[in-house]
């Protein structure tokens, strides 16, 4: 079960990170869309919580990689790296 947080709220950093999804797709006009989403486990409620990390339209694959790199860096604290 994947649940979204309410609009304007965040899942918080105390929830254990389960996985990160990365979607890269072409869009009209030759641009690329990159979206990243983390799935966290709320152990108290026994449910998964979805957290949007990034959603951007960029021109090049290098910019896609930069978005991924910038979005992954804050997650290092969640996984204890």
Secondary structure, DSSP 8 states (H G I E B T S, - for coil): -EEE--TT----TTSEEEEEEEEEEE-TTS-EEEEEEEEEEETTTTEEEEEEEEEEEESSHHHHHHHHHHHHHTTHHHHT-
